[in-house]
């Protein structure tokens, strides 16, 4: 099962205890994928236009808990009055409480939502049939402080979230703790990997720079050693040149320990830079 399927399964098994929250979640399912009417025999019908079993099961379970739908026309009218026109956004009274808005988002995700496998990226989408429902959903998500946007795609309006922190917040808001833990584990694993990569890249860059600097120094020393000017160098610079040639792979601090008396890293760097400058100056005069 995909990660998105696992999230929907988890959400489908979470049942609100308060009737007002049950109504909010049922309203989301009905307004996004529901249909009501009468068949050719005049029998009242309520259904969900989806192939997802968890959505259908959750929808009819909520329906059974909130209404006693029978052949009683008054009960059916009570149901339709409460749910409102399914072609329009959900009525404000059904989602006035924060807990009801959480339930609404849970129902919306079950009906038209999807989420990426967190190991591959962070992305939650709600594919809405029209802009009115998309804007209402966008406003509800924003009310929880979650950053989201709307875009048009293939004749639908898609409300989407594209970053890890907001994706984690949404899973928490919809009350999917198992999925949230899996996402957080994936975020930690990814962050560790990114940190390791950054360190490796940094170390590789430092090694490359050290090797390039050493090569320039050795080339300069070899040039100077074949010139009469070499004998005019100070004893400190000649000693530095000799030690660098003997230990081309050593870092500056280790080279300094080979000198007599020992010299710190900055002192070694200064002497080697001086040798390169002298070699460059002589070349410029040739």
N, C-alpha and C positions, 0 to 999 in steps of 0.2 A: 504494500500500500504506500502511496506517495505521502510526503509530509503533509500536503494539503488535505489528503483524505484522512490522515490520522487526526488532524486538528478538527475536522468536521465530525469525526466519530466521537472525539472527546466532548465537543460542544453539544452534540445531539444527546449525550447521556447526562448532561447537566440540566436539572429541572428546577426552575425557580419555585420557591415555596409560597411567595405572595401572589395572589390572583392578579393584581395590577401588573406585575412583571411578566406573568404568563401571557396576559393579554398583549403586552408590548411586543414580546417575542413572536407571538402568533400573528400579530398585525404585520410585522416585518416579513414573515414568510408569505403571508397572503398578498401583500402589496407588491412583492417582487415576483413571486411565481405562483400565486393563487388564482383561483377562478371560482365564481359562484354563479348559480343560475337554476334553470329547470330543464329537465330532459323532455323528450317528446311526449311522455306520459304525464307531465306536469309535476313530477317529483323534484323536490329541491335537491340541488347538487352542490357539493363543495369539493374542490380538488386542488392538486398542486402539479404544475406543469414542470416536472423534473424527473430525471431518471435516477436521481440519487436516493437510495433507500433510506439513509439516516434522516434526510430532509422530510420525506413523506411520513416516516414514523413519528418524528418529532412533531410535525404539524398536526397530525390526527390525535396524538397524545395530548397536546396542548388544547386542541379543540374539545376533546372529551372532558378535560379538567375545568374548562371555563364555560362551556355551554352544554345544555342538554338538547342537542339537535335531534329532533324526531320529525314526524310528519306534522307536528304542531306549527301552524303558520305563524303564530305569534312569537314562538321561540326563534324561528328563523328570521323574522323581522327584527327581533331584539339583537340577534347576531349581526345582521347586516347594518343595523343602525350603529352598533358599537364599532364595527370595523370600518365603516364608511365606504366611500367610492374607491375601489381597489385601483382604479386608473390614476388616482391622485396620491399625493404624499400622505403619510399617516397623520391622523388628527393630533393636534398639539396636546390634548388632554391625556392621550395614551402614553406620552413620553415626557410628561412634565417633571417626573422625579429622576434623579440621577441613576437610581437602581433600574428604573424602567428603560432608560437610555442604554444602559449596559446590556439589558436583555434584548433591546431592539437591535443593537449592533451584532449580538450573537446570532439572532435570527437572520439578519441581513447577510452575514458571512455564510451561514448555512445555505442560504438561497442563491446568492450570486457572487460569493467571495472565493478567493483562491490565494494561496501563499506559496512562495518559493521554498525549496529545500534550503535551509539556512547555511548549509555547507557550500552552496553555490552562489548565494547572494541573498539580499533582503528585499522583498517585494510583496506587498499585500495589495490586491486589487478587488474592487467591487464593480461588476459590470451592470450598470443601471439602464433601464429601458428608455428613460427620458431625462431631460435636464432638471426638471422639478424634483424628482426623486433623488437625483445625484446631488443637487444642492442641499437638500434636507439631510442626506447622509453625511455630506461634507461638513455641514454645520454641527451635527451631533458629534462627529469625531473631533472637530476642532474644540468643542466645549470641554473635552478632556485634556486639552493642551497638547494634542498630537498633531504634528505637521503633516498635511496631506494636500493633494491637488486633484484637479479634474481635467480630463482630456477626452476628446472625441475619438472614437475608434470603431470603424465598421458599422456606423449607424447607431452606436450606443455611446453612453456617457460613462467613462471609467473613472472612479475615484481611487486614487492610488497612494501608497506609502512606500518610500524607497530607501530608508536608512534603518540600520540595525536598532538604534535606540527607540525609534517610533514604532517599529515592528514589535519589539519586546513590550512596549507600553500597551499596544493594541491587544496582544495576547493576554496580558494581565487584566485589561478592562473587560474583555469578553469572558474572563474566568476560564482560561485553558492552562492550568499550572504545569501539566506534563509537557505540553508543547513549549511553554515558556522556558522550562528547565533545559529542554533539548536545544532550543535556540541559544540560550545563554552559554551552554557548553560549547556549541559551535563557534560562538563569538570569542570565547576565551581561547579555544584551540587556534582560531584564525589569527587572533592578536599575538599569541605566542609565536606562531609561524612568521608573522610579519616582523616581530621584534628580532627573531633569529636572523631573518633575511637582511634586515637593516644592519645588524651587527656584522654579519658576514660581509656585506657589501662595504661597510665602513672599514673593516679590517683588511679586506682585499685592496681597497683604495689606498690605505696607509702603506701596505706592503709594496704596492706598485710604486707609490711615490718615493718610498725609502730606497727601492731598487734603482729607480731612475736617478735619484740623487747620488747614490753610491757609484753608479756607472759614470756620471759626469765628473765626480771627484777623482776616480781612478784614471779616467782619460786625461784629466788635467795634470795629475801627478806624473803619469807616463810621459806626457809632453814636456813637462818641466825637467824631469830627470835627464833628458837628452839635451838640455840647454845649459849654457854656462851660467845662466841666471840662477840655476838651482843652488849653486855653491854660495850665492849671495843671500839665500834665505836664512832667516833666524833659526837657531837651533830648535826652537819650539815647533816651527813649521816643518822643518826637515823630519823631526821625530814624528810629528803628526802624519806626514806623508808616508813614512816607513810603516807605521802601525796600520794605516788604512790599507796599504798594499798587502800587508800580511794577513789582515782580517777583513776582507771585502764584504763579508756577509753580516758582520756585527752591527748592531744599532749604536747610536751615538753614545748612550750612557755606558755601554759595555766597552766601547773604544776608549772612553775617558779613563776607565779603570786600568787600562794597559799602559797609560802614560806614567812618566816618573818626573815629578809627583803626579798623582791622579788628578784629573780635571773633570769638572761637571759637564753635563750634556750641553749647556749653552756655550761653554768654553770650547768644546770640541766642534760644535757647529760653527762658531766664529772662525776657528783656525781653518777648517775645511773650506768654508766660503771664501776665506782670504786666498787660499791656494787656487781656487777656481778663478777668482778675479784677476790674480797675477797672470795666470795662463791665458785668460781672455785678452788681457792688456797686451801681452807680448804678441799674440796672434794678430791683434789689430795693427801692430806696428810693422808686421812683415809685408 
